């Protein structure tokens, strides 16, 4: 199972420029996020995690890291929820938490149409005693990319 996780997140974090990872800083937290087509995940990994692969299906990946002293960061659990919208519709995103040794990821799945501009609004709450941070970004999604 560990090898499957490594393979899955190798694709997510080290993929081509079209799927480049992005980072947003909120206080002491770095939030890494990206969106990629589910067909980049191997059938074996998708099956192991219950991910539905398809040309019109995307994965949204969120990882929260807390900055410590001297540039060191550590994975941080968080409450993650949000939505995705196009010009007409808004859909809630259901994030599943995946914990693996030194890493914690939040993955959601999304169906889309070719050349569709989607706006993502993600709420991330790494500390239940403070208000959630809101991450907002847009991405045009393409079938087969």
Helices and strands as residue ranges (DSSP letters): H 2-13, G 17-19, E 22-26, E 29-37, G 38-40, H 43-49, E 57-67, G 69-71, E 73-75, E 79-85, E 90-93, E 96-100, E 103-111, E 116-125, E 133-141
